[in-house]
Amino acid sequence: MTDEATIDPAGQVGLFVTEELQKAIEHCRLEVETIAKECRAQNKKFRDIEFDLENDPTLCMQGLDTSKKSSSIPAVKRVTEIFEHPVFFSDKPNSSDVIQGRLGDCWFLSALAAVATSKGLIEQIWVARDEEVGIYGFIFFRNDAWTRIIIDDQLRWKLPQFDNLSEEAQALYHNDRDKYNEVMSTGRRGLYYARSGVTGETWVPLIEKAYAKFYGDYKALAGGWAAEAIEDLTGGVSNNVLTRDILDPDRFWSDEMVLANTASRLLCVSMLPLDKTRNGAKSTIPVNGLQDNHAYSVLRVQECKGKRFVVLRNPWGKTEWTGAWSDRSKEWTAEWLTDLGHTLGDDGEFVMEYHDFLDHFDVIERTILFDPKLNWIMSSKWLKAPEQEAIHPWAFGDFSFSFSITKAAPGAIISLNQLEKRYFDGIFGRCWWSLDFVLCKMGEKTPIAASLPAQLCHRSVICEVDLEEGDYVVFPRLDRYYTKWNSGYFEEESKKWDLRKLSRLLTQRAHSRSVVSDPSSRLEKFQPTDLDVLIQRDIDKAEKKDETKANEETSKKTGESEDSSKKLNALSGEDEDAFTLYVGLRVYTKGGDKIEIHANTSKLV
């Protein structure tokens, strides 16, 4: 029997409701139900041939570069082989369920733990499942749209199968396969990637797997910003706050911290990488138990007896703060434990006073959630930024966006975005980009707002502003950071690439760039055609037999192409592959109709 999440768009907490959301949910449910029905008719479990961990591990686990490919054969098990009585949720999803595995995706798992603090939100990301058949459907938000992801229940296992052990290792178990499987082949602790802290619970490793498929492979999840993951999970918008830039900590507490993990805010934090060159350290150095370059979730904040506290969690499920109010500190009494609702133990959850929190963490990642009761509307426009020379001034004026407000829009949010490149990072281009912008009102001589500061090469920048009736112009500014100096990098590096993987990345890149109303026709050959479109095309052909021959001739001509090496050379030699950037402006307003946004790509100065 297929289980479905109960999702009422009008009553959701935090999930951004768009026109396409309900369509994505319905399509996901229908696909899960249809596949489950087919599997039962054929007496088989679902195997996702698009993301098959057992039969296609390289595609699912490795990146584009085959020179870094692991030679080991991973063990893979279905959920029902790992747990005697598996359940998706043992109760309600909780942040304490999330425990990181051997993948460097602390940013995603911290985001997941933060989202789990918002009642009912995780349940909305999961749409449908059939645990008996082994099929699960999720939705994620990317580039203005909700996307459905369907997966099976195969998960990577830490330990090898008995038959892959050396003779010496088999002898340790008296060459008894059944004994080895009994001791080593079950239980949540054997999972290679993330797991739940609750025995038999599966939602954590399965949503991580769905997110890996969303971005192409598990390798793509190594490193990132937690706030961007929360955006993908909820459709919210985010910005980073550097703690050193906070002017008034008391005001920041009342304006921002008290909203942590409410219907309007989710927070994660991190310490920037430490300079290890002075002491020659080769690994992460804990600072009072805290790890640099590692994401933590803010679970809640509390004021008690004149003190301000922040409760945080390490996605490792262990290794905590060791300063004041740590689990072994002298500050704790039975009364304080009751007042703060805290339980002692190395479970990854810990308490800090607000001043210690600001002193130790460098970055607060702040995500704004959209309350559906306020009827938020997103208006957007994407463009291909004008190409720049290799040496180009860092200045406004290369292009702009304009829009009109016919009714005052208090509390509007303006977001300037670049396409998410995580899926196709290896073929993104020769540089990474940083964005900022100013907002001007027509007729006024000075900008009325500017984007908030962001980390270098962040995916988006935002500003929050009260918009009065009138006409507005957004002037973006671009800055680039070279990651590849060789203009022929594509052809050169492709010698190390898995061409099968490359074809999928090119397809995803073309699909992402299709958000621009006039994408380059050169990308069309990499655009996938939806199955629904193909079926409808055949129906149309049957109804219009006279046109069939002409259509087939056109299709034949389109199918004629150069060999793969010429295609690679063409891709590497074009300027757009070197310095191309696709930029989108989003304007979020409460209520009313969508705003028409215009793009001006003529140089303004």
Secondary structure by P-SEA (a helix, b strand, c coil): cccccccccccccccccccaaaaaaaaaaaaaaaaaaaaaaacccccccccccccccccccccccccccccbbbbbbcccccccccccccccccccccccccccaaaaaaaaaaaaaccaaaaaaccccccccbbbbbbbbcccbbbbbbbccbbbbcccccccccaaaaaaacccaaaaaacccccccccccbbbccccccaaaaaaaaaaaaaccccccccccaaaaaaaacccccccccccccccaaaaaaacccccccccccccccccccccccccccccccccccccccccccccccccccbbbbbbbbcccccccccccccccccccaaaaaaacccccccccccccaaaaaacccccbbbbbbccccbbbbbbcccccccccccccccccccbbbbbbcccccbbbbbbbcccccccccccccbbbbbbbccccccccccccccccccccccbbbbbbbcccccbbbbbbbbbbbcccccccccccccccaaaaaaaaaaaaaaaacccccccccccccbbbbaaaaaaaaaaaaacccaaaaaaaaaaaaaccccaaaaaaaaaacccccbbbbbbbbbbbccccbbbbbbbccccc
